[in-house]
């Protein structure tokens, strides 16, 4: 569940699964918001992970927003690999 077969090498390697990346994003958001790094965060990530966050983990995003008084914007962008993401404090 933590990894998927690599689409580039037809399965001879592994990459993080979209679920693993999703929970990594949530952990980093919690850390950044807890430090007071910003009142608003833009999260740039692969469309597959963005969809998972918005559809299946919406409650987790809302919890972080309410707990830290922040706004989290999920922005899907084509990424070189699904594991890539960027969190920017605005």
C-alpha positions in Angstrom: 0.0 0.0 0.0 3.0 2.3 0.5 4.3 1.9 -3.0 3.1 1.3 -6.5 4.9 -0.2 -9.5 6.9 2.4 -11.3 5.1 3.5 -14.5 8.4 4.6 -16.1 10.3 1.3 -15.9 7.2 -0.9 -16.3 7.3 -2.3 -12.7 11.0 -3.1 -12.1 11.1 -0.3 -9.5 8.7 1.3 -7.0 7.4 4.8 -6.3 5.4 6.1 -3.4 1.7 5.5 -3.7 -0.7 8.4 -4.0 -1.9 7.6 -0.5 1.6 7.7 0.9 2.2 11.1 -0.8 -1.2 12.3 0.4 -0.4 11.6 4.1 3.1 13.1 3.7 1.4 16.3 2.5 -0.9 16.3 5.5 1.9 15.8 7.9 4.0 18.6 6.4 0.9 21.0 6.4 0.4 20.2 10.1 4.0 21.0 10.9 4.0 24.2 8.9 0.7 25.4 10.3 1.8 24.5 13.8 4.9 26.6 13.5 2.8 29.6 12.4 4.6 29.7 9.0 1.6 31.3 7.3 -2.2 31.9 7.5 -2.7 30.5 4.0 -1.0 27.7 2.2 -0.9 26.8 -1.5 -0.2 23.1 -2.1 1.0 22.2 -5.6 0.9 18.5 -6.4 0.0 15.9 -9.0 -3.6 15.7 -10.0 -4.0 12.1 -8.7 -2.9 13.2 -5.2 -4.9 16.4 -5.4 -8.0 14.5 -6.2 -7.4 12.1 -3.2 -6.9 15.0 -0.8 -10.0 16.9 -2.0 -12.3 13.9 -2.2 -11.2 11.4 0.4 -9.3 13.6 2.9 -11.5 16.7 2.9 -12.2 16.3 6.6 -8.5 16.2 7.4 -7.9 19.4 5.4 -10.9 21.1 7.2 -9.6 19.9 10.6 -6.2 21.5 9.9 -7.8 24.7 8.7 -10.0 24.9 11.8 -7.3 23.8 14.3 -4.7 26.4 13.1 -7.0 29.1 11.6 -5.5 28.7 8.2 -6.7 28.4 4.6 -5.4 25.5 2.5 -5.6 25.7 -1.3 -5.0 22.5 -3.2 -3.7 23.2 -6.7 -3.3 20.3 -9.2 -0.4 20.6 -11.6 1.4 18.2 -13.8 4.5 17.1 -11.9 7.5 15.2 -13.2 6.7 12.4 -10.7 3.6 11.8 -8.6 5.8 12.0 -5.4 6.6 15.7 -6.0 4.7 18.4 -4.2 5.4 21.9 -3.0 3.8 23.8 0.0 4.0 27.6 -0.1 3.0 29.8 2.8 1.2 32.9 1.4 
